Amino acid sequence: MNPIAKEHNCSAARIALAWLLAKPVVTSLIIGARNLKQLEDNIAAVDIKLTDAQMKALDEVSELPPEYPSWIINFQTTDRLDPKVDRWAQLKEKNLVLSK
């Protein structure tokens, strides 16, 4: 987030708020400014326009790993939906499957 903040010459907090405001699923933000300077910085987030590349970068670094049980269900059903798919291939590539 800091490299993007430097590009916009502002704080990382302002970038974080601008990123959230650009998300269509976010309808409001709750800010927790402790002083007037922080409040002004937070409010200035509405003036930040992030590029598609910046949005993508922020999305990627903030992506959460899949939670159980959804990741295991997806893994278990991959080759059932399409028998040509080798659900073990990705694990083999990462050497997470013991070979005989």
C-alpha positions in Angstrom: 0.0 0.0 0.0 2.9 2.4 0.7 4.2 2.4 -2.9 0.7 3.4 -4.1 0.5 6.1 -1.4 3.8 7.5 -2.5 2.5 7.7 -6.1 -0.5 9.7 -4.9 1.6 11.7 -2.3 -0.6 10.8 0.5 -1.0 8.4 3.5 -1.5 4.7 3.3 -4.7 5.2 5.3 -6.1 7.4 2.6 -5.3 4.8 0.0 -7.0 2.1 2.0 -10.1 4.2 2.4 -10.1 5.1 -1.3 -9.7 1.4 -2.2 -12.7 0.5 -0.1 -14.8 3.4 -1.5 -14.1 2.2 -5.0 -15.5 -1.3 -4.2 -19.1 -1.6 -5.4 -20.1 -3.8 -2.4 -19.0 -1.2 0.1 -21.8 1.1 1.0 -20.2 3.0 3.9 -17.1 3.3 5.9 -16.5 3.8 9.6 -13.5 5.9 10.3 -11.7 6.2 13.6 -9.8 9.5 13.5 -8.2 10.5 16.8 -7.5 14.1 15.8 -8.5 16.7 13.2 -5.5 15.9 10.9 -6.5 12.3 10.7 -10.1 13.2 10.0 -9.1 15.5 7.2 -6.8 12.8 5.8 -9.6 10.3 5.9 -12.1 12.6 4.3 -9.7 13.4 1.5 -9.9 9.7 0.4 -13.0 10.6 -1.7 -10.7 12.6 -4.0 -8.3 9.7 -4.7 -8.9 7.9 -8.0 -7.0 4.6 -8.1 -6.1 3.0 -11.5 -7.3 -0.4 -12.5 -3.7 -1.7 -11.9 -3.6 -0.2 -8.4 -7.0 -1.7 -7.6 -5.9 -5.1 -8.8 -2.7 -4.9 -6.7 -4.6 -4.0 -3.6 -7.2 -6.7 -4.2 -4.4 -9.3 -4.6 -2.5 -8.4 -1.4 -5.7 -8.3 0.6 -7.2 -11.5 -0.7 -8.0 -14.0 2.1 -7.2 -17.7 1.7 -10.3 -19.9 1.2 -11.8 -21.1 4.5 -12.6 -24.6 5.4 -14.9 -26.4 4.3 -15.3 -24.5 1.0 -11.7 -25.1 -0.1 -11.9 -28.9 0.5 -15.3 -29.2 -1.2 -14.0 -27.4 -4.3 -10.9 -29.6 -4.2 -12.9 -32.8 -3.8 -15.4 -32.1 -6.5 -13.0 -30.8 -9.2 -12.6 -34.0 -11.1 -16.1 -35.1 -10.5 -17.4 -32.1 -12.5 -14.8 -32.6 -15.2 -13.1 -36.0 -15.2 -10.3 -34.6 -17.4 -9.2 -32.4 -14.6 -6.4 -33.7 -12.4 -7.2 -32.3 -9.0 -3.8 -33.5 -7.7 -1.7 -31.7 -10.4 -1.4 -28.5 -8.4 -0.4 -30.3 -5.3 2.1 -32.4 -7.3 3.6 -29.2 -8.7 4.2 -27.8 -5.2 5.6 -31.2 -4.1 2.8 -31.6 -1.5 1.9 -35.1 -2.7 4.1 -38.0 -1.7 5.0 -40.2 -4.6 5.4 -43.9 -4.4 
